[in-house]
Amino acid sequence: MGRQSPQWTSTARVLRRSGFGATGAEIEAVTDPVAYLRTALAADPEADPGARATPMPAPVVPAAPGRTATADVRHRYQAEVQSQLDDLTIWWLRRMAAVRVPVREKLTLVWHNHFATSAVKVRNAAALAGQNRTLRALGTGDFGTLAYAMLTDPAMLRWLDGLADTAKAPNENLSREFMELFALGHGNGYTEADVRAGARALTGWTVRDGTAVLDPARHDPGPKTLLGVTGPLGAREFCDIVLARPESARYVAARTWQQLAADEPPAPATLDRITAAYGPGRDLAALTTAILTDPDFVSAHDTVVHGPVEWLIGAIRALRVPLTADADAHRVAGVLRGLGQLPFYPPDVGGWPRGQSWMSSAAAQIRLAAATTLLKQADLSPISAAGKSDRIDATGHLLGIADWSDRSAKVLATAVADPARLAALAISTPEYLTS
């Protein structure tokens, strides 16, 4: 399978979009992309050797200082909370870089962006770790199971004020955002009356010992009418009624397409096909496979601008940059913070932006500086072992790039004598920043 053959190019795109970059060797090891996806999506993500080598931290929630606590005690409490959040972020970056087959990790990031929850407000590493486990475990199953888990997730309840949603004072945040961003789309088949009814249905949830529980004394048991259905509705009924709307399947399918396949929405016929794959079972594995094998995906290229996490973790994986030292891992987190996409810190409930917003001149300067620093520890032997006349091709193979544009090739040609500079320039090209 030659690097410029249609098969190599399409396989490269499947691997790059379903993971974090892909090397030429990884691309050439996949002879059937559909079989690769099905196997990866069905696998136990915790059994991956890289996952086993990077166990999730188990933060213990520190005791909150009482009202009479001194300023020093409060400072130490906040420092411990932040330290746990930092450890969790570093752990996830290491895991993304370490996993052998990154499909499930990529989807965990996709669902983290869909059900965006931020540590800026949720100052609880244990709750965010639990949400992360849930997204990973349920992100290839029935969307209904995942959606209900998020409705009753301790981190989500904190994030969208679900803990303040009581029978005496219904809070509309979780009801509104679930319909607007998670399940239906803005104004897509629901009314303000539905939002209010949903808020009443979701009343009563609280968190005890890290677990979400329904407190009947805080729940509104009365009849509500939601999207035309009347009854003593609770969270389960709210979830089922919302997801039963025909608008929901098309919304979830289209939003997943925009995270995996293109920055722009799918064409109507494409949306029909992938929604059919999602089906009445709301099958996320089938939806993912349908998106990454759809004719519109296979025939296209350069439809996605990679977000900072995809870009940087992909480079770290391809160039074997070690993240074992805490200073190195924290440096990576700092770069992602500077670029505006640090895991566990989405900017708002809508998640991170997509597309050209990642291609600013300021971002380009940060990327090049970060690449230059990271590559001091990279394994550049696949490039340096090649003769100077072959190094541009060797770099393309290492990074999973089928071909360079004339403009990129001209820039890369200025650095063939310096493998580190060549690699830094290569991961800053349009060919590497898009797929």
C-alpha positions, 0 to 999 in steps of 0.5 A: 500500500503506497503512501500516495495510493487512495487506500493509504490516504483513506486509511490514514484519514480514518485513523487520524479522525478516530484517534490522535494522529497516525504514523505510516507504520500504523496506517500500513498495519490496517488492511480493513478500516471497517474491521479495525473500527469495529474491533476497537469500538468493541474492545475494553478500553481498560485492557489497552496496555497503555491504559494499564500503564497509566492508571487513573488517580483516585483523589480523596475529596479534602474536608472543606474548611469550616466557617471559622477556618483561618486564611491559611487553612482555606489557602491550603484547602484550595491548593489541594483541590487544584493539585488534584485537578492538575493531577487528573488533567496530567493523567488524561494527557498521559493516557491519550499519549500512551494508549495503543489503540486510541479510538476509545480515548478519542471518543471520550474526548468527543463526549467530554466536548458534547457534555462539556463540564468544566473544573473551573466550577466543578472544583472536585477531581473525584467527580470529574474522574467519575464523569470521565470513566462514565464517558469512556465506558458508555460512549460506544453504547446506547446514547440514551444510557449515556444521556441519563448517566449525564443527567444524574452525574455528580459533576454535571449536577454541580456544573449545571446547578442541578443540586439547586433544582428543588420542588420549591425552587426549580432551576432550569439550567440542566433542563434547558441545556440538555434539550438545547445542547445535548439532545435536541438543538437550540429551539428544535421542537421544544418550548419554554414551557417544556423547559420549565416542565423539565426542570420540575421533572429533574428536581430532587437530585443531590450528591451524597458521599460522591454518589448522585441520589434522589431525595424525595423530599426535594422532588416535585411529584406532581403532574407535568406536561413535557413535549406533549406527555403528561404524568408525574415525570422524573429524570428517567421519563424526562430523558426518554421523552426528550430522546424520543423526539425525531429531532433528537436522533438527527441532532446527535448524529449531526453533532457527532459528524462535526466532531469526527468528520467535518467542521461543517454540518453533513449534507442532508443525504449524509445525515439520513445515512448516519442517522439510520445507522444510529437507529432506534437503539441509539447505537453510538458505535454504529454511528461512529463507524457509519460516519468514518466510512460514509462516502462523503467522509471517504471522498473528502479531505481537509474538512477538519481543523485539528483542535490543540489536543488532537494536534499536540497528542498526535505529535507526541505519539508519532515522535515518541516524546516521553511524558514520564517527567512531571515537568514535561507533562505540565509543560504540555498542559501549559501549551494546551492551556495557552492554545485554549483547549485544556481537558476538563476546562471547556470554555462553557457548556457548548464545548470548544469551538471548531474550525478556523479559530484554531488557526490564528497567527498567535496560535501558530507562534505558540505551536511552533515554540511548543514543537521546538521545545518538545522535539528536544526529547523526540525520537527523530531517528526515522527522519535522521536515518534517511538521506537528506534528499529523502527526509521530507518523505520520511517525515511525511511517513512518520506523521501519516501525511500522504503528500505535501503541497508544493508550498509546504514542501518548499518550506520543509526543504529549508530544514532537511539538514536539521531533523528537529527543525524539519519535524517542528515545521512539518507538524505546523503545516496545513497537511498536519493541522487538518485532515 
